[in-house]
Amino acid sequence: MNPLNPKNLLLTQWTALKPVAKQKHFLIHRVIQPEWPSDPIERVELEAVFSKATRVIAWRELQDDDDWRQGWF
């Protein structure tokens, strides 16, 4: 399991180990701030490097070593 801090995820690079629609390499484009500042950060927006398509996921999904690796492989 990757130790991550959601505040430090902006502009980090990720590789999907199970690519969908040939989208394998991603960049964290935006950390979505909660409505209330006292609430924890829950979601991030990923941008596919090749297609520039974006999707929102829970940042905790990135801790799954079976699905994601930090950096581009």
N, C-alpha and C positions, 0 to 999 in steps of 0.2 A: 504494500500500500504506500502510495506517495504521500509524504507529509506536505500539506499545502496550506497556505494562508490566503483567503480570498482577496485580501487587500493587495497582495503582491502578484496577482495573476494577469493584470493588464499587459497586453502585448507579448505574452509568452507563447511559445510555439508548441503544437501538439500534433501527434500522429495517431490517427485512428487505426487500430489493429484489425478492425472489421469494417473496411470502407463501404460506403453506400453511394451508388451512382458515381463511382470513380473519384469520390472526394475523400482524400486520405490525409492531406496536410491542412492544418487549421491554425489560425491565430486568434487569440482572445482579443476581440475588437472592443468590447465594452463590458465593464462590471456593472450590473444593474443594481442600483442602490434601492434599498427598501423604502417604503412610503414614510416610515417613522425612523429617524436616525438611531433610535435605541434598539431597533430590530436588527437581527444578523443578516448579512448578505447571503442570499440564497441562489441567485442565478447569474450566469454570464452569457454573453453573446459571442458565438464562434463565427469566424468568417473563413470560408474555404479559400485557400490560396489561389487555386487554379480558376475556379468559376466565380469567385466573389459572392457566392450564396451565403446567407447567414442563417443561423438557427440559435435558439435559446435553449440552454440546458442548465440543470442544477450543477453548480460547481463541484459538488461532492462526487458526481459521476466520473470526474477526471482522476479520482483516486483509485479507480478500478484498473489494476494492472493487466487484466485480460482484454480491456477495450481501448485503453489509452496509454501512450508513452509521451513523456515530455521531450520536446525537441523533434527534429525531423529526421526520420530514418528511411 
